[in-house]
Amino acid sequence: MAGGRARRAVRETGITLITLGVVVLLFVAYQLFGTNFSESHSQSVLAKQFSALAAADASQAPKAASGGTAAAPTAAAQSTAAVGTATKGGSGAEVLPSVPTGHAIDHLSIPAIGVDKFVVEGTAEADLAEGPGHYKGTALPGQVGNVGIAGHRTTFGAPFFKLGQLKVGDSIYITDLSGHTWLYSVSEAPLVVSPTDVAILARTPFAQLTLTTCNPIFSATSRLVVIARLVGSAVHVTTEPAPAISTLASGTASAGTSTKAPSSATAPKTPTGKVTGFNSGGGSAKAWFPALSYGLGAILLWLSARILMTTCRRWRRLGVLAAGIAACAVPLWFCFENATRLLPPSV
């Protein structure tokens, strides 16, 4: 009797350890592949949002009134007008409309490394989980100044995984909400800098694009940077006061970055509202409760399946095991999702 209990205890301990090992492997798989599904979902939402915002911007363009005079231009229309004059070598003193944090702002295409992503405003962890993020406070595409964009390198779609493969002369296309596509050309070989080297995002007297991601792969000890120059004429416009940037994005908001919504005078309409991708929660502290809750739910389901297996005949146990695994997969997914938000940020 005692020997049977000992063997049972050893067997259950072994099964428990194996289960824990499998859960750890599943969590690693979620980090590398599961986050891609959530990013893909967010990108599909961003695509619809970008189209809606672009349509709203176009609808606000000046139209002839019934009396034959043009209506007063809105902020969005002013942006379009500024772009139009810039391509002819002119310069404007217009104010480009702002985009709230986490909303679609541009479409980024880098053919040489297969990047085709929508860019969100902001570089907080929740923003970068949806796609590449525009550093608040840096210039907008086509402007005189430095456009800063950060992106993940190994998780959440890994849009900048191949960033280090770019070569001088490679083309980078950015389409803004007015429908204008700006062409940038890589001007120097990729370089590695410290996470605190924010000088690479400093304003420039010419139109420049700076792409950043973490380095080396699967780590965040430094930053990989690619710099490109605008091909053609730039837009000379003014924008709202720029918040300070004190660190290169690493999945968290840059210190000093403002998350205040833009004023109603300059903010475009947002027909689809805030993007709510699977991993767009706000703040790691808020992830503790859901992570523990879903984890406890998965444990209870697994224990229930194990107990049920002991009451079934041998030929039915396999079916109970399969059902138990399927039932545990759902809470485990959401547990992993929230646990990811508790880990140190990494791009």
C-alpha positions in Angstrom: 0.0 0.0 0.0 2.7 2.4 1.0 4.7 1.5 -2.1 1.6 2.2 -4.3 1.1 5.7 -2.7 4.8 6.5 -3.2 4.7 5.5 -6.9 1.5 7.6 -7.3 3.1 10.6 -5.7 6.2 10.3 -7.9 4.0 9.9 -11.0 1.9 13.0 -10.1 5.0 15.0 -9.3 6.5 14.0 -12.6 3.3 14.9 -14.5 3.2 18.3 -12.7 6.8 19.1 -13.6 6.3 18.1 -17.2 3.1 20.3 -17.3 5.0 23.3 -16.0 7.7 22.8 -18.5 5.2 22.6 -21.3 3.5 25.8 -20.0 6.9 27.6 -20.1 7.6 26.5 -23.6 4.1 27.6 -24.6 4.7 31.0 -23.1 7.9 31.3 -25.1 6.0 30.3 -28.3 3.4 32.9 -27.5 6.1 35.6 -27.2 7.6 34.7 -30.5 4.4 33.7 -32.5 1.3 34.4 -30.5 1.9 38.1 -30.3 2.0 38.2 -34.1 -1.7 37.3 -34.1 -2.6 40.2 -31.8 -0.5 42.6 -33.9 -2.1 41.4 -37.1 -5.5 42.0 -35.6 -4.5 45.5 -34.5 -3.1 46.3 -37.9 -6.4 45.3 -39.6 -8.1 47.7 -37.2 -5.6 50.4 -37.9 -6.0 49.9 -41.7 -9.8 50.6 -41.4 -9.1 53.5 -39.0 -6.5 55.0 -41.4 -8.9 54.9 -44.3 -11.7 56.5 -42.2 -9.4 59.3 -41.0 -8.1 59.9 -44.5 -11.7 60.0 -45.8 -12.7 62.4 -43.0 -9.6 64.6 -43.8 -10.6 64.7 -47.5 -14.2 65.5 -46.7 -13.0 68.6 -44.8 -11.3 70.1 -47.8 -12.6 73.5 -48.9 -15.7 73.3 -51.0 -17.4 76.0 -53.0 -20.4 77.5 -51.2 -23.8 78.1 -52.8 -22.7 81.8 -53.4 -19.7 80.7 -55.3 -17.1 81.5 -52.6 -14.8 79.0 -51.0 -15.6 77.8 -47.5 -13.1 78.6 -44.7 -10.4 75.8 -44.6 -10.4 73.5 -41.7 -7.2 72.3 -39.9 -7.2 69.1 -42.0 -7.7 71.1 -45.2 -4.8 73.4 -44.2 -2.6 70.3 -43.9 -3.6 69.2 -47.4 -3.0 72.7 -48.8 0.5 72.8 -47.2 1.4 69.6 -48.8 0.2 70.8 -52.2 2.3 74.0 -52.0 5.4 72.2 -50.8 5.6 70.0 -53.9 5.9 73.2 -55.9 8.7 74.6 -53.8 6.5 76.9 -51.8 6.5 77.2 -48.0 3.5 77.5 -45.8 2.8 78.7 -42.2 0.0 76.2 -41.6 -0.6 74.0 -38.6 -0.8 70.3 -39.3 -3.6 68.4 -37.4 -2.6 66.3 -34.4 -3.5 62.6 -34.0 -4.3 61.2 -30.5 -1.9 58.7 -29.0 -2.5 55.1 -30.2 -4.3 56.2 -33.4 -3.2 55.5 -37.0 -1.1 58.3 -38.4 0.9 57.0 -41.3 1.4 54.0 -43.6 5.0 52.7 -43.7 6.4 50.7 -46.6 10.0 49.4 -46.9 10.2 47.1 -49.9 13.8 46.0 -49.3 12.9 44.3 -46.1 9.2 43.5 -46.7 7.8 46.1 -44.2 4.1 47.1 -44.9 2.7 48.5 -41.7 0.4 51.2 -40.4 2.1 53.5 -37.9 0.4 54.7 -34.6 1.1 57.9 -32.7 3.1 57.2 -29.6 5.8 54.7 -28.5 4.3 53.3 -25.3 4.2 49.6 -24.8 0.5 49.5 -25.8 1.2 51.5 -28.9 4.1 49.4 -30.2 2.0 46.3 -29.6 -0.2 47.5 -32.5 2.6 48.4 -34.9 5.5 50.8 -35.4 5.1 54.0 -33.3 5.8 57.6 -34.1 7.8 59.5 -31.4 5.6 62.2 -30.1 7.5 65.5 -30.5 9.4 64.6 -33.7 8.5 65.9 -37.1 5.7 64.4 -39.3 6.5 62.9 -42.7 7.4 65.4 -45.3 8.2 68.1 -42.8 11.5 69.9 -42.3 12.9 68.1 -39.2 13.5 64.6 -37.9 10.7 62.0 -38.2 11.2 59.4 -35.5 9.6 55.9 -35.7 10.2 52.9 -33.4 9.2 49.3 -33.8 9.5 45.8 -32.3 12.2 43.6 -33.6 11.2 40.1 -32.3 7.6 40.2 -31.0 4.3 41.7 -32.1 4.8 41.1 -35.8 8.5 42.1 -35.5 8.2 44.9 -38.2 11.8 45.9 -37.8 13.4 42.4 -37.5 15.4 43.0 -40.7 16.1 46.7 -40.1 19.8 46.1 -40.0 19.8 44.7 -43.5 18.9 48.1 -45.1 21.6 49.6 -47.3 22.4 53.1 -48.5 20.0 54.0 -51.2 17.1 51.8 -50.2 13.7 53.4 -50.4 11.3 54.0 -47.6 7.8 55.2 -48.4 5.4 56.9 -45.9 1.9 57.8 -46.7 0.2 60.4 -44.5 -3.5 61.0 -43.8 -3.8 63.5 -46.6 -2.9 60.7 -49.0 0.5 62.1 -49.9 3.3 59.5 -50.2 6.7 60.7 -49.1 9.9 59.0 -50.4 12.9 58.7 -48.1 16.3 57.2 -49.1 18.6 55.5 -46.6 21.6 57.9 -46.3 24.0 55.8 -44.2 24.6 52.3 -42.9 22.7 51.2 -39.8 24.3 52.1 -36.6 24.1 51.0 -32.9 23.6 53.6 -30.1 22.8 53.6 -26.4 19.1 53.7 -25.3 19.8 57.1 -23.8 21.3 58.6 -27.0 18.3 60.7 -27.9 20.5 63.0 -30.0 19.6 60.9 -33.0 16.1 62.2 -32.7 17.1 65.9 -32.5 15.5 68.3 -34.9 17.4 68.7 -38.2 17.4 71.6 -40.6 16.4 69.2 -43.4 13.8 66.5 -43.8 15.1 63.3 -42.1 13.6 60.0 -41.1 15.0 58.0 -38.1 13.9 54.4 -37.5 14.9 52.7 -34.2 14.5 49.2 -32.8 16.2 47.2 -30.0 19.6 45.5 -30.4 20.8 42.8 -30.4 18.0 40.5 -31.4 16.1 39.1 -28.4 17.6 41.8 -26.2 17.3 45.6 -25.5 20.7 46.6 -24.3 21.2 49.0 -27.2 19.3 50.5 -30.2 19.7 49.8 -33.9 19.2 53.0 -35.9 18.6 53.7 -39.6 18.7 57.2 -41.0 17.1 58.3 -44.3 16.8 61.6 -46.2 13.6 62.9 -47.9 13.7 62.8 -51.7 12.2 66.0 -53.1 10.8 69.1 -51.5 9.8 69.3 -47.8 6.9 71.0 -46.1 7.6 74.1 -44.1 4.9 74.1 -41.4 4.4 74.7 -37.7 3.1 72.2 -35.2 2.0 72.1 -31.6 4.8 72.4 -28.9 6.9 69.3 -28.9 7.2 67.2 -25.7 10.7 66.2 -24.5 12.1 62.8 -25.3 14.6 61.4 -22.8 15.1 57.8 -23.9 14.7 55.8 -27.1 11.6 53.7 -27.2 11.8 50.2 -25.6 8.2 49.3 -25.3 7.4 51.9 -22.7 6.5 55.6 -22.9 9.5 57.9 -23.2 10.0 60.0 -20.1 8.6 63.4 -20.5 6.3 62.3 -23.3 2.9 63.9 -23.0 -0.2 61.8 -23.5 -2.6 64.7 -23.4 -5.1 64.7 -26.2 -4.8 67.4 -28.8 -7.0 70.4 -28.7 -10.3 70.2 -30.5 -9.1 73.0 -32.8 -6.4 70.8 -34.4 -7.5 67.2 -33.7 -9.0 65.3 -36.6 -12.3 63.5 -36.2 -11.9 59.8 -35.2 -14.8 57.8 -36.6 -13.6 54.5 -35.4 -12.3 55.5 -31.9 -9.3 54.2 -30.1 -7.7 51.1 -31.5 -8.3 48.2 -29.2 -6.0 45.4 -30.2 -5.7 42.3 -28.0 -2.6 43.6 -26.3 -3.4 47.3 -26.1 -4.0 47.4 -22.4 -2.5 50.3 -20.4 0.2 49.8 -17.8 1.9 46.7 -16.5 0.5 47.2 -13.0 -3.0 46.6 -14.3 -2.0 43.3 -15.7 -1.4 41.5 -12.4 -5.0 40.8 -11.5 -6.1 39.5 -15.0 -2.8 37.5 -15.3 -3.3 35.8 -12.0 -7.1 35.3 -12.6 -6.7 33.6 -15.9 -3.7 31.6 -14.6 -5.8 30.3 -11.7 -8.7 29.5 -14.1 -6.3 27.4 -16.2 -5.0 25.6 -13.1 -8.6 24.8 -11.9 -9.6 23.5 -15.4 -6.5 21.3 -15.5 -7.0 19.9 -12.0 -10.7 19.2 -12.9 -9.6 17.3 -16.0 -7.0 15.3 -14.0 -9.6 14.3 -11.4 -12.1 13.4 -14.1 -9.5 11.2 -15.8 -9.1 9.1 -12.6 -12.8 8.3 -12.7 -13.0 7.3 -16.3 -12.1 4.0 -18.0 -8.7 3.8 -19.6 -10.1 4.2 -23.2 -11.9 7.4 -22.3 -9.0 9.1 -20.6 -7.4 10.3 -23.8 -10.6 12.1 -24.8 -10.8 13.8 -21.4 -7.2 14.8 -21.7 -7.7 16.3 -25.1 -10.8 18.2 -23.9 -8.9 19.4 -20.8 -6.1 20.8 -22.9 -8.5 22.6 -25.2 -10.4 24.1 -22.3 -7.1 25.3 -20.6 -5.8 26.9 -23.9 -8.3 29.8 -23.7 -7.4 31.1 -20.2 -3.8 30.4 -20.8 -3.8 32.6 -23.9 -5.2 35.5 -21.9 -2.8 34.7 -19.0 0.2 34.9 -21.4 -1.2 38.1 -22.9 -1.3 39.9 -19.5 1.9 38.2 -18.3 3.7 39.8 -21.3 2.7 43.2 -20.1 4.5 42.4 -16.8 7.8 41.6 -18.3 10.6 44.1 -18.8 10.0 46.0 -22.1 11.8 44.8 -25.2 11.4 45.7 -28.8 
